[in-house]
Amino acid sequence: MSAVATPPPSVGLISVGEFLRLHVDDSGVELVGGRSVRVPVPGFRHGRVCFRAGRIIGDFVVNNGLGHIATNDSFVVTRTNPPGVRGADLIFVSFATLPHNREPAGAITPPLELVVEVRSPSDSLADLAAKAAEYLAAGVRVVLVLDPDTDTATVFRSNQPGQPFAATGSLTLPDVLPGFAAPVADFFG
């Protein structure tokens, strides 16, 4: 029987636990490939769209007793090797996935139903698609990307191309929020 060589750990990489210990109270930082990365603070319009998304989706979730909503760069563990933690603009995790009386300290590890990312001025569309793919690979069921530059929404699901919703359309998420429908323009208005 031959031995299988394991590569030595990469120098300078930090674990998810170390990242959370260092940055649990920080905003504007993510763990990408085992390295802490500062992300620019995106500004007023981004914050306004995040608030509107939180209000629209959050009101639906709360009014229907569906689960937890969290905002403000809520940490989501996306990988363990190499380590990754992303700061989602908004997350929804159902009570079926995470019971009502249980909330993780510091970060949540998927599965979870929905992550919402709002495009920042520094984000390219390719960066956001890659981030959506990272969330999906980690076990997030649906990723919604809201783009304030075009007032459009794109929904990402595993093994499917992004599904665009125009500013004049209505956004639905039947697989994670049955019965939810909202005009796309309401997220940006």
N, C-alpha and C positions, 0 to 999 in steps of 0.2 A: 504494500500500500504506500503510495507516495504522499508526501506531505504537501499541503497547499499553503503557499506563501501568502501572508497577508501584508498589504502595504503598510508602511509606517504612517502614523497619523500626520496629517499636514501641519506644518509649523504655522502657528498664528491663528488657527481656526479655533472658534469657541463653540461650546455646546449650547443647546437650547437653554438648559438650566443656568449656565453662566450668563448668557445674554439676558435672561429674565432677571437674574440677580442684579445685574448692572443697570438695566433699563426699564424695569417694571413700571416706573412712574414717568418715563420719558415719552415724548411725542416726536414724530419726525425721524424715527430710527427704525430700521428693519434688519433682520439677520438674513443675509443672502449668501448662500454657499459657505456658511460658517464664519462670515465676516460681518461686523456691524457696519451698516451703511446709513449715512445721514441722507434723508430725503428733504428736498426744499419744502418750506411751509408755503402752501399754494395760494393763500389769499382769500379775500372776501367772497368772490363768486363761488369758488369751490365750497366754502363753508355754508353758503346759502343753499346750494344744491344738495349738500349732505343733509342739512336740516330738513329741507322739503322731502327728501327721500325717507328720512327717519320718521317724519310726521305721517306721510302717506302710507308707507308700509307698516310703520309702528302702530298707527291707529287701527289698521286692519287686523294686525296680529293681536293687539290687546283687546279690541272689541269682540273678537271671536275666541279669546282664551286659547290661542294656539301655541304660545311659547315665549322665548326670551328674545329681546332685541338689545343690541349693544352698538354703540357708536364710538367716535373719537379715536381712531387708530387702534381699535380693539385687536389685541395680538392673537393671531391664528398660527398655530404650528403647522407648517406646510411640508417639512421634511426633517428627517433625522440624520441622513448621510448623503450629501453634506447637510449640516443643520440649516434650517430655514424658518423664519418667523416673519410674517407680514403683518402690517398694521392696516386692517380693513376699515373702510369708512363706515360700514354698517354690516352687521351680521344678524341673521335670524336662525335660531336653533329651536326646534319644536320641543314641547314637553315630552313627546314620545322618545326623543333622542336624549334630552337632558331634563330629568324631572324638575318640577316646579321648585322644589326646595333645595336644589343642588346648583351651585354656581362655581366654576373653577376659579382659583386664585391665579392671577397673572396672565394666563393665556388659555385658549381653548384649543383642544386637539380635535380635528374632525373625526367622525362625520358631523356635518351640520348641513342645513338645508340651503342657505342662501348667503352669499357675500355680495355686497354692493361696493363697487369702486367708482369714484367720480374722477374723471380725467383732470389731472392737474396741468397747468401750463407747461411744466417740464416733462410730461409724459408723452411718448410717441404712441401711436396706435399699436405698433408692433410690441412695445414694452407692455402695454395693457393686455394684449392677447397672450403674451408669454406669462404674465402674472395670473391671468384667468386659467391658463393651462396648469400652472403650478397649484392653484387652489383645487382644481378638479382632480388632479392626480393625488392630492392629499385626502380626498374624500368629501369635498364640498359638492353638493348635487347640482347647484345652479349658481352661476356668476353673472351679475348684472353690471354692465359698464354704462355709466351715464356720461355723455360728452357735452359739456356746456358750450363748446365752440360751435357745434352743429345742432344742438338741442335734440339729440337722438339718443336712443338706448339700444344696446346690443346685449342679447342674452346668449351665454355660453353654456353648453352641456357637454359631457364627455362624449367623445367620438362623433361630434357633430360640428359643422361650421357655425360660426356666430350667426344668430338670428337677429337681423336689424329691425328696429321699430322707428318709423319716421316721427317727426315732431307732431304731425297731424293724426297719428295713429293712437291706438289704445294698447297699453301694456298689460299682458296677462302672464301669469306664472302658474298654470294649472297643476304642474307636478309638485310644487312646493307650497303654493298658496291657492288651493281650490276656491273659486269664486271671486278672487281678486281681479279687478280691472281698474285701470286708472289712465286718464289721458296722459300721453308722454309729455305734452306741453306743461302739465301741472308740476313736473319735477323741476322745471326751469323758470316758470312764470315769475 
